[in-house]
Amino acid sequence: MRPGTGGKTIVREQVRIVVVGSSNMDLVVKAPRIPLLGETVLGGEFVMVPGGKGANQAVAAAKLGAEVCFVARLGDDLFGQRSRANFEKEGVHTKYVTSTPGTASGVALIAVDPAGNNVIVVAPGANSRLSPDDVRRAQRDIASAGAVVAQLEVPVETVECAAQIAGEAGVPFILDPAPAQKLPPDLLKRVTVLTPNETEAQILTGMEVSDEVTASLAAEWLLSSGVGAVIVTMGAKGFLLADGTTREFVPAAPVRAVDATAAGDAFTGSLAVGLAQGQSLREAAMFAGRVAALSTTRMGAQSSMPTRQEVDAFRSTMELD
């Protein structure tokens, strides 16, 4: 199933999203600036919050009102217990979230500067144990979903399995290719929408991506590889939308950013909700842009994800401006 950029919008009251991916505990330190290589910087506030790209995207979709099934692995530790409790609090279904004995949960070490820029190092832990068999357990829910989402903090063969099941069921498959790596051609051909940032688009294509023009060239390369549509997210600049008929750059909504840690996850999770609700690709991307912008005004990953009511209020404020 390939989303279009036009046509009538059909919105359902609630949609099901299946997210296949990672769960981490984020250890975040505010710093006056991002350290140079080999440098120690005295930081400020420290927070420990549930994160991981898959978990972030699952929570983002759930807070927007979607029914979310998360396929993931946690460690047999305190971080895993805290993450599971947070999923349940946020309304994410955990029947496919497996605890892995003798294995640590994923952990992300994050430094954030005053402008909201960040650097991240991830220890995958139990995420590396997520297998195609774990995905197959969720096959029925995947086949009945409005959209399926995956990232690359879990094994590629697991992502390929999710893409295959979604494709055979005609369900849109959205891939956030982070952390970026070269991908099998067959996987790219199964992707309905690919959502790389500038760095990820550059790694995927081997082309420099620094502005609207170079992002468009990278998107062309990815489309020629069989991807259905590409949205290159460019942080505070905005995003470049490209599919079979459309090339459009959309500026980011103006906000006072304090932490961009999970903005990409907010974008991808909310994009899935929009597409599952029957929005055109452009409509869903515009919605996702607002959600991502709003998420940067708060510290943390999952804690920064806005509700539908908050997004609607933000949109109203933008229209008044």
C-alpha distance (Angstrom), angle and dihedral (degrees) to the residues before:
residue distance angle dihedral
M1 . . .
R2 3.80 . .
P3 3.81 120.9 .
G4 3.78 117.7 -130.4
T5 3.77 129.9 -142.5
G6 3.76 96.7 -129.9
G7 3.76 141.7 28.4
K8 3.75 134.2 85.6
T9 3.79 118.5 -38.9
I10 3.79 115.6 -123.6
V11 3.81 113.0 -166.1
R12 3.79 124.0 -167.1
E13 3.77 122.1 -157.4
Q14 3.80 93.7 -120.9
V15 3.78 131.3 5.0
R16 3.78 133.7 -164.9
I17 3.80 119.9 -122.5
V18 3.80 123.5 -173.3
V19 3.79 115.3 -156.9
V20 3.80 118.7 -166.1
G21 3.76 112.1 -168.5
S22 3.75 155.9 67.5
S23 3.77 136.4 -18.4
N24 3.81 122.1 -164.7
M25 3.74 139.7 166.9
D26 3.81 107.8 -120.3
L27 3.81 117.7 -141.6
V28 3.81 103.5 -164.3
V29 3.80 128.6 -171.1
K30 3.80 124.7 -174.2
A31 3.80 109.8 -135.4
P32 3.82 133.0 -174.3
R33 3.81 87.0 -124.1
I34 3.79 140.4 -14.0
P35 3.85 108.2 -80.7
L36 3.80 120.6 -112.3
L37 3.80 119.6 -124.1
G38 3.80 108.4 -65.3
E39 3.80 93.6 4.4
T40 3.80 127.5 127.5
V41 3.81 116.2 -146.8
L42 3.79 123.3 -167.7
G43 3.78 105.6 -123.5
G44 3.77 135.4 -159.4
E45 3.79 132.6 -145.8
F46 3.81 118.6 19.6
V47 3.79 124.4 -156.3
M48 3.81 132.7 178.2
V49 3.80 112.5 -151.9
P50 3.82 136.1 160.9
G51 3.80 112.1 -95.8
G52 3.79 143.7 143.8
K53 3.79 121.8 139.4
G54 3.80 95.1 -101.6
A55 3.78 94.1 46.1
N56 3.80 91.8 45.3
Q57 3.79 91.5 52.7
A58 3.80 92.1 46.2
V59 3.80 92.1 51.9
A60 3.82 91.4 44.4
A61 3.81 90.7 55.8
A62 3.82 93.8 43.4
K63 3.81 93.2 51.1
L64 3.80 87.9 53.8
G65 3.79 90.1 58.2
A66 3.81 102.8 -95.9
E67 3.80 124.3 136.8
V68 3.80 101.0 -117.3
C69 3.80 129.0 -163.3
F70 3.80 113.1 -168.5
V71 3.81 121.8 -156.1
A72 3.80 107.7 -161.6
R73 3.79 148.3 121.5
L74 3.79 126.6 -120.1
G75 3.77 129.4 -168.1
D76 3.77 123.9 -108.1
D77 3.81 92.3 -108.0
L78 3.79 145.6 88.5
F79 3.81 92.4 -81.3
G80 3.80 90.1 55.7
Q81 3.80 92.4 49.5
R82 3.78 91.5 49.7
S83 3.80 92.3 48.2
R84 3.80 93.3 50.7
A85 3.80 91.1 49.2
N86 3.79 89.6 51.3
F87 3.83 92.3 51.2
E88 3.78 89.8 53.2
K89 3.80 91.2 47.5
E90 3.81 91.2 51.3
G91 3.81 93.7 47.0
V92 3.82 98.1 -108.5
H93 3.82 112.4 147.8
T94 3.81 110.7 -121.6
K95 3.81 103.6 -170.6
Y96 3.84 88.8 112.8
V97 3.82 95.2 42.0
T98 3.81 106.1 105.6
S99 3.80 127.4 -162.6
T100 3.81 111.9 -139.1
P101 3.84 114.7 -147.5
G102 3.79 116.6 -133.4
T103 3.80 93.1 13.5
A104 3.80 130.3 106.2
S105 3.78 122.0 -126.3
G106 3.78 118.5 -110.3
V107 3.80 115.2 -86.3
A108 3.81 130.6 -161.6
L109 3.81 122.4 -160.4
I110 3.82 109.1 -154.5
A111 3.80 133.7 -176.1
V112 3.82 117.0 -167.3
D113 3.82 125.9 -167.2
P114 3.84 126.0 -150.2
A115 3.83 91.6 -93.8
G116 3.80 91.7 56.9
N117 3.82 95.5 -105.7
N118 3.78 115.7 139.2
V119 3.79 147.6 -172.1
I120 3.80 120.1 -148.5
V121 3.81 136.1 -165.9
V122 3.80 117.1 -171.6
A123 3.82 129.5 -159.2
P124 3.83 101.3 -162.1
G125 3.81 99.5 -156.0
A126 3.81 110.8 163.1
N127 3.80 91.5 5.2
S128 3.80 88.9 77.3
R129 3.82 88.6 60.3
L130 3.82 95.1 59.6
S131 3.80 103.5 117.8
P132 3.81 140.5 -170.4
D133 3.81 87.3 -105.9
D134 3.81 88.9 60.3
V135 3.81 88.3 54.2
R136 3.81 93.6 46.8
R137 3.79 89.3 57.2
A138 3.80 86.7 64.6
Q139 3.81 95.1 45.7
R140 3.79 95.5 116.0
D141 3.80 93.1 51.2
I142 3.82 91.1 45.3
A143 3.80 91.6 52.3
S144 3.81 91.7 52.1
A145 3.82 96.1 43.0
G146 3.77 127.6 112.0
A147 3.81 89.9 -137.7
V148 3.81 140.0 -4.8
V149 3.81 121.9 -143.4
A150 3.80 130.7 -163.7
Q151 3.82 140.2 166.7
L152 3.81 135.9 -168.2
E153 3.81 102.5 -103.7
V154 3.83 86.5 97.0
P155 3.84 128.8 56.6
V156 3.81 115.0 -64.0
E157 3.81 92.1 -129.2
T158 3.81 88.1 59.9
V159 3.80 90.5 52.3
E160 3.80 90.0 47.6
C161 3.80 90.2 53.8
A162 3.81 91.5 52.2
A163 3.81 91.0 48.0
Q164 3.80 91.8 50.2
I165 3.81 94.8 49.5
A166 3.81 91.7 46.1
G167 3.80 92.4 47.3
E168 3.79 94.0 49.6
A169 3.81 88.9 51.6
G170 3.83 93.6 46.7
V171 3.81 92.0 -116.8
P172 3.84 118.8 146.5
F173 3.81 110.9 -106.2
I174 3.81 116.1 -152.0
L175 3.80 117.9 -166.7
D176 3.80 124.3 -165.5
P177 3.84 99.3 -163.1
A178 3.80 96.5 -148.9
P179 2.93 130.2 167.5
A180 3.80 83.2 29.3
Q181 3.78 123.7 -125.4
K182 3.77 136.8 151.6
L183 3.80 108.3 -77.2
P184 3.82 131.8 -147.1
P185 3.83 111.9 -99.0
D186 3.81 91.5 -125.7
L187 3.81 90.6 56.7
L188 3.80 93.1 50.8
K189 3.80 89.7 52.6
R190 3.81 90.1 56.3
V191 3.81 94.6 52.7
T192 3.80 115.2 105.7
V193 3.82 94.5 -173.1
L194 3.81 126.7 8.9
T195 3.83 116.8 -160.5
P196 3.84 109.8 -167.3
N197 3.77 124.2 160.9
E198 3.82 119.5 -134.2
T199 3.81 95.1 -84.7
E200 3.79 93.5 45.7
A201 3.81 92.4 48.0
Q202 3.81 88.7 51.9
I203 3.81 93.0 51.2
L204 3.81 92.6 45.9
T205 3.81 94.6 49.7
G206 3.80 105.0 25.8
M207 3.82 87.8 -127.4
E208 3.80 126.5 121.4
V209 3.82 110.3 -107.0
S210 3.80 115.6 -167.9
D211 3.80 108.3 127.6
E212 3.79 144.9 14.5
V213 3.81 94.5 -75.2
T214 3.81 96.6 48.9
A215 3.81 91.2 42.6
S216 3.80 88.7 54.8
L217 3.81 91.3 51.0
A218 3.80 91.2 50.3
A219 3.80 90.3 48.3
E220 3.82 89.5 52.4
W221 3.81 89.7 53.9
L222 3.80 91.7 50.2
L223 3.80 92.5 47.3
S224 3.80 89.7 51.3
S225 3.83 87.5 54.1
G226 3.80 89.9 61.8
V227 3.82 103.7 -93.8
G228 3.80 110.6 145.0
A229 3.81 96.6 -139.9
V230 3.81 137.0 -9.0
I231 3.79 130.6 -149.4
V232 3.81 112.2 -172.5
T233 3.79 106.5 -160.4
M234 3.81 113.2 -149.5
G235 3.80 104.5 -175.3
A236 3.78 115.2 -128.2
K237 3.83 90.5 1.6
G238 3.80 94.8 64.7
F239 3.81 130.5 -123.1
L240 3.79 141.0 -64.4
L241 3.81 115.6 -131.4
A242 3.81 119.1 -159.2
D243 3.78 134.0 168.9
G244 3.81 136.3 143.0
T245 3.81 93.7 -58.9
T246 3.80 108.7 14.0
R247 3.81 137.6 70.0
E248 3.79 112.2 175.3
F249 3.80 134.7 157.6
V250 3.81 114.4 -151.3
P251 3.83 119.1 -165.5
A252 3.81 117.2 -131.2
A253 3.78 120.0 -102.9
P254 3.84 109.0 -100.4
V255 3.82 112.5 -108.0
R256 3.80 138.8 148.6
A257 3.82 99.8 -106.1
V258 3.80 120.3 -152.0
D259 3.83 101.4 166.1
A260 3.81 126.9 12.0
T261 3.81 93.8 -178.5
A262 3.81 97.8 120.8
A263 3.81 102.3 19.0
G264 3.80 92.1 114.0
D265 3.79 90.5 50.4
A266 3.79 90.9 49.1
F267 3.81 88.0 52.5
T268 3.80 96.0 49.1
G269 3.81 95.8 42.8
S270 3.80 93.1 49.3
L271 3.81 92.3 43.1
A272 3.81 87.4 59.0
V273 3.80 90.7 51.7
G274 3.80 92.3 50.6
L275 3.80 94.1 48.7
A276 3.80 92.4 45.1
Q277 3.80 89.0 52.9
G278 3.79 90.2 56.7
Q279 3.80 99.4 -102.0
S280 3.78 118.1 149.5
L281 3.79 115.6 -105.7
R282 3.80 91.0 -102.5
E283 3.80 93.4 48.8
A284 3.80 91.7 48.0
A285 3.81 91.2 47.8
M286 3.81 92.7 50.0
F287 3.80 89.1 50.2
A288 3.81 90.4 48.1
G289 3.79 90.8 50.3
R290 3.80 91.0 57.1
V291 3.81 92.2 47.5
A292 3.81 91.8 49.4
A293 3.80 93.0 47.9
L294 3.78 91.9 50.2
S295 3.82 91.5 49.0
T296 3.82 91.4 59.2
T297 3.81 91.0 63.0
R298 3.83 90.7 70.7
M299 3.78 135.8 58.8
G300 3.78 121.0 -111.7
A301 3.77 136.6 28.1
Q302 3.80 114.1 -96.0
S303 3.79 90.6 16.1
S304 3.82 89.1 60.8
M305 3.81 95.6 57.0
P306 3.81 111.4 112.5
T307 3.80 127.9 -137.0
R308 3.79 123.0 -119.8
Q309 3.80 90.1 -103.9
E310 3.81 91.3 53.7
V311 3.79 91.7 49.3
D312 3.81 91.7 49.2
A313 3.81 90.6 49.8
F314 3.83 90.1 48.8
R315 3.80 90.7 51.0
S316 3.80 90.8 50.7
T317 3.80 89.9 52.2
M318 3.81 91.0 50.7
E319 3.82 91.3 50.4
L320 3.81 90.7 50.7
D321 3.79 89.9 51.7
